[in-house]
Protein backbone atom coordinates (compact mmCIF):
# COMPACT_ATOMS: atom_id res chain seq x y z
CA UNK A 1 0.00 0.00 0.00
CA UNK A 2 2.82 2.40 0.83
CA UNK A 3 4.38 1.76 -2.59
CA UNK A 4 1.05 2.48 -4.30
CA UNK A 5 0.58 5.62 -2.25
CA UNK A 6 4.07 6.82 -3.22
CA UNK A 7 3.06 6.81 -6.91
CA UNK A 8 0.80 9.76 -6.17
CA UNK A 9 -2.12 8.13 -7.96
CA UNK A 10 -5.59 8.10 -6.37
CA UNK A 11 -6.04 5.27 -3.90
CA UNK A 12 -9.14 4.25 -1.96
CA UNK A 13 -9.41 1.34 0.46
CA UNK A 14 -12.71 -0.57 0.51
CA UNK A 15 -13.77 -2.48 3.63
CA UNK A 16 -10.46 -1.61 5.27
CA UNK A 17 -9.30 1.30 7.41
CA UNK A 18 -5.75 2.57 7.84
CA UNK A 19 -4.56 5.99 9.05
CA UNK A 20 -3.55 8.30 6.23
CA UNK A 21 -5.56 6.47 3.56
CA UNK A 22 -8.89 7.29 1.94
CA UNK A 23 -11.34 4.62 3.14
CA UNK A 24 -14.92 3.46 2.58
CA UNK A 25 -16.38 0.98 5.06
CA UNK A 26 -19.74 -0.49 5.99
CA UNK A 27 -20.77 0.39 9.54
CA UNK A 28 -19.52 -2.85 11.07
CA UNK A 29 -20.10 -1.73 14.64
CA UNK A 30 -23.69 -0.69 13.93
CA UNK A 31 -24.39 -4.01 12.21
CA UNK A 32 -23.26 -6.09 15.16
CA UNK A 33 -25.11 -3.75 17.50
CA UNK A 34 -28.36 -4.18 15.52
CA UNK A 35 -27.95 -7.97 15.40
CA UNK A 36 -27.30 -8.25 19.14
CA UNK A 37 -30.03 -5.78 20.07
CA UNK A 38 -32.45 -7.86 17.99
CA UNK A 39 -31.50 -10.98 19.97
CA UNK A 40 -31.91 -9.07 23.24
CA UNK A 41 -35.35 -7.88 22.12
CA UNK A 42 -36.35 -11.52 21.57
CA UNK A 43 -35.75 -12.08 25.28
CA UNK A 44 -32.49 -13.97 24.84
CA UNK A 45 -30.21 -13.59 27.85
CA UNK A 46 -27.23 -15.84 27.09
CA UNK A 47 -25.96 -14.37 23.82
CA UNK A 48 -22.73 -15.84 22.49
CA UNK A 49 -20.46 -14.51 19.76
CA UNK A 50 -18.22 -16.36 17.32
CA UNK A 51 -15.62 -14.11 15.73
CA UNK A 52 -12.29 -14.18 13.92
CA UNK A 53 -9.08 -12.34 14.69
CA UNK A 54 -9.68 -8.96 16.32
CA UNK A 55 -6.61 -7.68 14.44
CA UNK A 56 -8.94 -7.15 11.46
CA UNK A 57 -10.64 -3.75 11.54
CA UNK A 58 -14.07 -5.08 10.54
CA UNK A 59 -14.04 -7.92 13.09
CA UNK A 60 -12.85 -5.63 15.87
CA UNK A 61 -15.68 -3.20 15.11
CA UNK A 62 -18.24 -6.00 15.04
CA UNK A 63 -17.01 -7.17 18.43
CA UNK A 64 -17.41 -3.63 19.78
CA UNK A 65 -20.97 -3.43 18.46
CA UNK A 66 -21.84 -6.75 20.10
CA UNK A 67 -20.56 -5.56 23.48
CA UNK A 68 -22.21 -2.15 23.13
CA UNK A 69 -25.63 -3.75 22.67
CA UNK A 70 -25.11 -5.96 25.73
CA UNK A 71 -23.94 -2.96 27.77
CA UNK A 72 -26.99 -0.91 26.83
CA UNK A 73 -29.23 -3.85 27.78
CA UNK A 74 -27.42 -3.97 31.15
CA UNK A 75 -26.21 -7.47 30.42
CA UNK A 76 -22.72 -8.47 31.50
CA UNK A 77 -20.46 -9.67 28.68
CA UNK A 78 -19.49 -13.22 29.67
CA UNK A 79 -15.97 -14.08 28.43
CA UNK A 80 -17.03 -17.75 28.15
CA UNK A 81 -19.60 -16.74 25.54
CA UNK A 82 -17.12 -14.88 23.31
CA UNK A 83 -15.19 -17.33 21.17
CA UNK A 84 -12.42 -16.25 18.80
CA UNK A 85 -12.04 -18.88 16.11
CA UNK A 86 -8.46 -19.95 15.35
CA UNK A 87 -6.97 -18.74 12.07
CA UNK A 88 -5.28 -22.11 11.48
CA UNK A 89 -6.85 -25.47 10.82
CA UNK A 90 -10.01 -26.40 8.93
CA UNK A 91 -12.61 -23.64 9.24
CA UNK A 92 -15.66 -25.91 9.48
CA UNK A 93 -14.06 -28.10 12.14
CA UNK A 94 -13.11 -24.99 14.12
CA UNK A 95 -16.70 -23.75 14.09
CA UNK A 96 -18.05 -27.15 15.18
CA UNK A 97 -15.55 -27.33 18.02
CA UNK A 98 -16.45 -23.81 19.16
CA UNK A 99 -20.19 -24.57 19.08
CA UNK A 100 -19.67 -27.81 21.01
CA UNK A 101 -17.71 -25.92 23.67
CA UNK A 102 -20.50 -23.34 24.02
CA UNK A 103 -23.21 -25.99 24.25
CA UNK A 104 -21.20 -27.86 26.90
CA UNK A 105 -21.22 -24.88 29.27
CA UNK A 106 -23.20 -25.27 32.52
CA UNK A 107 -25.40 -22.46 31.19
CA UNK A 108 -25.28 -22.76 27.39
CA UNK A 109 -26.21 -19.83 25.16
CA UNK A 110 -29.75 -19.27 23.90
CA UNK A 111 -28.59 -17.04 21.03
CA UNK A 112 -25.56 -16.74 18.79
CA UNK A 113 -24.15 -13.80 16.84
CA UNK A 114 -21.59 -14.80 14.21
CA UNK A 115 -19.17 -12.36 12.65
CA UNK A 116 -19.99 -13.58 9.15
CA UNK A 117 -22.61 -15.70 7.41
CA UNK A 118 -20.28 -18.57 6.54
CA UNK A 119 -19.62 -19.09 10.25
CA UNK A 120 -23.30 -18.68 11.11
CA UNK A 121 -24.39 -21.22 8.48
CA UNK A 122 -21.81 -23.75 9.66
CA UNK A 123 -22.84 -23.22 13.30
CA UNK A 124 -26.53 -23.55 12.47
CA UNK A 125 -26.00 -26.76 10.51
CA UNK A 126 -24.01 -28.27 13.37
CA UNK A 127 -26.70 -27.31 15.89
CA UNK A 128 -29.40 -28.89 13.73
CA UNK A 129 -27.31 -32.07 13.39
CA UNK A 130 -27.06 -32.18 17.18
CA UNK A 131 -30.86 -32.06 17.45
CA UNK A 132 -31.29 -28.45 18.48
CA UNK A 133 -34.18 -26.41 17.12
CA UNK A 134 -33.35 -23.07 15.50
CA UNK A 135 -34.52 -20.55 16.66
CA UNK A 136 -36.41 -22.23 19.54
CA UNK A 137 -33.29 -23.51 21.33
CA UNK A 138 -30.78 -21.16 19.75
CA UNK A 139 -31.49 -18.02 17.74
CA UNK A 140 -28.73 -17.25 15.21
CA UNK A 141 -27.77 -14.08 13.33
CA UNK A 142 -24.93 -13.71 10.83
CA UNK A 143 -23.30 -10.81 9.01
CA UNK A 144 -22.86 -9.92 5.27
CA UNK A 145 -26.20 -11.32 3.99
CA UNK A 146 -24.58 -13.55 1.37
CA UNK A 147 -26.86 -15.33 -1.10
CA UNK A 148 -26.73 -18.58 0.87
CA UNK A 149 -28.25 -16.87 3.94
CA UNK A 150 -31.72 -16.53 2.41
CA UNK A 151 -31.50 -20.00 0.84
CA UNK A 152 -30.59 -21.78 4.09
CA UNK A 153 -33.03 -24.00 5.99
CA UNK A 154 -34.08 -22.26 8.12
CA UNK A 155 -33.29 -18.96 6.36
CA UNK A 156 -30.56 -17.06 8.20
CA UNK A 157 -31.05 -13.62 9.71
CA UNK A 158 -28.16 -11.39 8.76
CA UNK A 159 -26.76 -7.89 8.43
CA UNK A 160 -26.98 -6.69 4.83
CA UNK A 161 -24.19 -4.60 3.32
CA UNK A 162 -24.90 -2.57 0.18
CA UNK A 163 -21.81 -3.72 -1.72
CA UNK A 164 -22.84 -1.80 -4.85
CA UNK A 165 -23.01 1.44 -2.87
CA UNK A 166 -19.67 0.61 -1.26
CA UNK A 167 -18.01 0.25 -4.67
CA UNK A 168 -19.78 3.30 -6.09
CA UNK A 169 -18.59 5.52 -3.24
CA UNK A 170 -15.05 4.20 -3.67
CA UNK A 171 -15.11 5.11 -7.37
CA UNK A 172 -16.61 8.52 -6.60
CA UNK A 173 -13.75 9.25 -4.21
CA UNK A 174 -11.21 8.10 -6.81
CA UNK A 175 -12.68 10.52 -9.36
CA UNK A 176 -12.77 13.56 -7.08
CA UNK A 177 -10.63 16.36 -8.54
CA UNK A 178 -9.22 17.34 -5.13
CA UNK A 179 -9.63 14.22 -2.98
CA UNK A 180 -8.91 14.32 0.73
CA UNK A 181 -5.96 12.00 1.30
CA UNK A 182 -7.51 10.64 4.48
CA UNK A 183 -11.25 10.82 3.70
CA UNK A 184 -13.17 8.28 5.76
CA UNK A 185 -16.69 7.30 4.69
CA UNK A 186 -19.02 4.90 6.50
CA UNK A 187 -22.08 3.36 4.87
CA UNK A 188 -25.18 2.23 6.78
CA UNK A 189 -26.12 -1.43 7.09
CA UNK A 190 -29.48 -3.14 7.59
CA UNK A 191 -30.72 -6.02 9.72
CA UNK A 192 -32.62 -8.62 7.69
CA UNK A 193 -34.70 -10.79 10.02
CA UNK A 194 -35.42 -14.33 8.85
CA UNK A 195 -36.53 -17.57 10.48
CA UNK A 196 -33.24 -18.35 12.27
CA UNK A 197 -33.98 -15.62 14.82
CA UNK A 198 -37.73 -15.15 14.47
CA UNK A 199 -39.86 -16.91 17.03
CA UNK A 200 -43.16 -15.93 15.37
N, C-alpha and C positions, 0 to 999 in steps of 0.2 A: 504493500500500500504506500509506503514511504517513497518508493521508487516511482510509482505512478504519480504521486502528488508532486514530486520534483520535476515532472515534465511540464507542469504548469497547465495541463489540460483539465477541463472540468471533470470532477469526480464526485459521485454521490453514492453513499452506502445505503443499501436497502436491507431492512431487518437486521441492522447491526449499528452499534453506537460506539464511536471512539472520539475522544477529545480532539478538536482541531479539524474534524472532517464534517462535511455536509451529510446529514443523515435523514432518512425517512423510516419510521418504525410504526407498527401497529401499537396500540396501547395495551401492552402485555399485562401491566399491573391491573388495569381496569378489567380486563378479561377474566383474570383469575379471581378478582374481587367479585365480579358479577356471578361467576360460576359458584363460588363458595357461599355467597349471600343467598343464592337460589337454594342451595342445599340446606342452609340454616332455616330459611323460610318454610321448608318442607317439614321442619321439626326434627331434623337430624342433629344429633348432639355429639357423635363420635366421628368426626370428619377427618379422613386420612388424605395424605397427598403423596403421589408418586412423582418424582421429578428426576431430571438429569443433573449434570454438573452445574453448580451455581456459578462457575466461572463464565458461563455464557450469559450475555446481557439479558436476552429474552427470558431465560429460565430463572435468573435471579429476580427479575421483575415480576414474573408470575408467582414466585414464592412469596414475594412481598405482598402481592395482592391477596393471596390466600390468607396470610397472617393478619392483614388489615381487616378483612371481613370477620375473622374470628374475634379480633380485638373489639371491633365495634359491637359484636353480638355478646360481648362480655364472656367469651368462652376462652379458656386457657388453651394455648397451643401445646399439645402433648408431643414431646420429642419422639415418643414411640410410634406416633402416627404419621411422622414425616420421614419418608424413605427416599434416599437418594440412590438411584439405580447405578450400578457400576458401569463404567465406560468400556470395560473389557468383558469378553465372554459373549455368549449367544444372547441376543436381546430378548427373545421370547422366553428363554429359560430364566433370565434375570427377573423378568416381570412375574413369572409364575412363582419363583422363590420369594419375591417380595410380598406378593399377595398371600401366600401360605403363611409367612411370618406374621402378617397383620391379622389374619383370621385365627391364628393360634394364640393371640393375646388373651389374657384373662377377660378383658372387655374389648372385644373386636369392634372394628368400625362399623357404622351403619350407613356411611357414605364415603365416596372416593372421588377426589379431584385428581385428574392426571394431566401432566404438563403437555401432552400432545395426544392426538386421537389414536395413533398407532399403539401407544401404551395402554390407552383406555380400552381399545378393542381387544387387545390381548388379555388384559385383566378381566374384562367382562366375560370373554370366552372361557377363561379358566374358572371363574366363579360359577358359571353355568354348568361346566363339566363336574364341578364339585357338588352340584345339587342345590346351589343357592338360587333364589329367585331375585331377578333384577326387574324393577327397583325395590320390591317388597323387603328383601333382606339387606340389599346394598344398592343405594342409588349411585349412579356413576355419571360424571361429566368429563368430557375431554376438551381439547383445545385445537383449533385450526379448521374445523369443519371440513375435513377432506371428504371426497365423494363417498368413500366407504362408510362414513358415519351414518348417513341417512339410509344406506342399504343394509345396515347391520340388523340382526334380529336378537333382541329388540333394537330399534333405531336409537342411535347414540346422541344424547344431548351434547352440545359443543359450543365453543366460542368461534363465531365466524369472523374471518379477516377478509376485507375487500382487497384481494390481491391485485385486481385490475387498477383500483384507485392508488394502491401503493406504487405500482409501476408507473402510472401516469404522473404522479407527483414527483417521482424521481426524475423522469424525463423533463418535466416542467422546470425543475431546478437546474438540470443540465443546460437547458436552453436559455436560462436567464442571462441577460446581457451583462449585468453586474452582480453575479451571485455572491452571497455571503459565504465565506470559506468555511464557516462553522454553523451554517443554518441547521436547525434541528426541528423536524416536523413529526408530529404524532397523529396517527389516524385513529378514529374511533373503531370499536369492535362491537359485536352484537351477540347476545346469548340466544341460542336456538334450542328451545326446550323440546325434547322428544321423549319417547317412552322410557328410556333408561333412567330418567330421574323424575318421571311424572306418575304420581300415585293415582291420578284420576282414572 
